[in-house]
Amino acid sequence: MKKLRIAPLSFVSYPALFLFCGPGTFAYLLGACALHEAGHFIAIKAKHLTIESFSITPAGLDIKRFGACAYRTDALICAAGPLAGLLAALFSYLFGLEVFAAINLCCTLLNLLPIMPLDGGLALRYTLLAKIDYSKADSISRAVALTFLFIVYVFAVILLLYTEWNLTLLLLCTVIFCGYLSAEK
């Protein structure tokens, strides 16, 4: 590991999440994030690539690899995180840790949405880049991302109205949208 980066906003988001969720759920969320990133780490190392940095962001953990590789390799690295989360959910459920299983499953399903900068959105983009030129791949992946983000926002508003103003999904959508706006072009 070359660098550990901590986004300043993390010093606000993590204590807020701790207070909102409680210590048990917060620990499960951190564990789920760590296992997810471990999937990416294993895939990066399996492809003999170098880790550039680990980052703690307001939305979770992030691993950046160093250097260029094939788009298919990038798509595989993106898929490895959700796969690790899915395996963690399965094993957690089998060992009676239903809450940890549910958190891993929710994080996995969220990450599989084809919205950049989530793994599903990046995997879609890299898969398209392996097959078609950059401008078409970028246009398609951004259109799919915005479509899915709009659908999730609508669902968030409906959930907000039917759960006595629970803002959780709406706030999550806003964080994802900010990530989408800052995603690499």
Beta strands, then each sheet from edge to edge (+ up, - down):
strand 1: 3-6
strand 2: 50-57
strand 3: 60-66
sheet 1: 1+ 2+ 3-
end
